[in-house]
């Protein structure tokens, strides 16, 4: 396996993580018959952002790097707010 093939696998893995977050959100919304964002959505978002950030750094793409860093900050902040106040996340699911 070449170095470039490994990095392509890393990049596509990041894309898979991002796709999974939407599949998890869709599946949970269908189960509850309303739009919800389960906590797994944020974990997949973080995994995808970290993986794609590594790929972006490897490719030395400043636009991609800034985009992934910004998203990563937002995903981690949302997860922190959910952990800080779990009742607020439950209100979202109930409301």
Buried (B, 14 or more C-beta within 10 A) or exposed (E): EEEEEEBEEBBEBBEEBBEBBEEBBEEBBEEEEEEBBBBBBBBBBBBBBBBBBBBBBBEEEEEBBEBBBEBBEEBBEBBEEBEEEEEEBEEEEEE
